[in-house]
Amino acid sequence: MAREQAGEATSIHEFAAWRARNRLSLSDAAVALGITRRMVSYYEAGRYLIPRMVGLAIKGWETERNHLSHR
């Protein structure tokens, strides 16, 4: 919780909302982020803290996707 409040980790809820909002399966999310399906599952289940760089990646991925869809 302290790491999350310090901006060092993304919340489970934010991660799950990103996946749901973009209708990504565990496998699709893994490919989008360049990580394993298992890690996506672990992050969403709260087994591991979601690193800041993964949090930034989900924001960047979504921004890029939205930018491309508005062309």
C-alpha positions as CSV (number, residue, x, y, z in Angstrom):
1,M,0.0,0.0,0.0
2,A,2.8,2.4,0.9
3,R,4.6,1.7,-2.5
4,E,1.3,2.3,-4.3
5,Q,0.7,5.6,-2.5
6,A,4.2,6.7,-3.3
7,G,3.5,6.2,-7.0
8,E,5.7,3.1,-7.3
9,A,3.0,0.6,-8.0
10,T,-0.2,0.4,-10.0
11,S,-3.3,-0.7,-8.1
12,I,-5.0,-4.0,-8.8
13,H,-8.2,-2.2,-9.5
14,E,-6.6,0.1,-12.1
15,F,-4.9,-2.9,-13.8
16,A,-8.2,-4.9,-13.9
17,A,-10.1,-1.9,-15.1
18,W,-7.6,-1.4,-18.0
19,R,-8.0,-5.0,-19.0
20,A,-11.8,-4.9,-18.8
21,R,-12.1,-1.5,-20.5
22,N,-10.0,-2.8,-23.4
23,R,-11.7,-6.2,-23.5
24,L,-8.3,-8.0,-23.2
25,S,-8.0,-11.6,-22.2
26,L,-5.1,-12.6,-19.9
27,S,-3.2,-13.7,-23.0
28,D,-4.0,-10.5,-25.0
29,A,-2.9,-8.4,-22.0
30,A,0.3,-10.4,-21.7
31,V,1.1,-9.8,-25.4
32,A,0.3,-6.1,-25.2
33,L,2.6,-5.7,-22.2
34,G,5.4,-8.1,-23.3
35,I,5.0,-10.2,-20.1
36,T,3.7,-13.7,-19.4
37,R,0.1,-14.6,-19.0
38,R,1.0,-15.9,-15.6
39,M,2.3,-12.5,-14.5
40,V,-0.9,-10.8,-15.7
41,S,-2.8,-13.3,-13.6
42,Y,-0.5,-12.8,-10.6
43,Y,-0.8,-9.0,-10.8
44,E,-4.6,-9.0,-11.0
45,A,-4.9,-11.5,-8.1
46,G,-2.6,-9.3,-6.0
47,R,0.1,-12.0,-5.6
48,Y,2.7,-9.5,-6.8
49,L,2.8,-5.7,-6.7
50,I,2.3,-4.2,-10.1
51,P,5.6,-2.4,-11.0
52,R,5.5,1.3,-11.9
53,M,6.8,0.5,-15.4
54,V,3.9,-1.9,-16.0
55,G,1.5,0.8,-14.8
56,L,3.1,3.3,-17.2
57,A,2.9,0.7,-20.0
58,I,-0.9,0.2,-19.6
59,K,-1.4,4.0,-19.8
60,G,0.9,4.3,-22.8
61,W,-0.7,1.3,-24.5
62,E,-4.2,2.7,-24.1
63,T,-3.1,6.2,-25.2
64,E,-1.5,4.8,-28.3
65,R,-4.5,2.6,-29.1
66,N,-6.9,5.5,-28.7
67,H,-4.7,7.7,-30.8
68,L,-4.5,5.2,-33.7
69,S,-8.3,4.6,-33.6
70,H,-9.0,8.3,-34.1
71,R,-6.9,8.6,-37.3
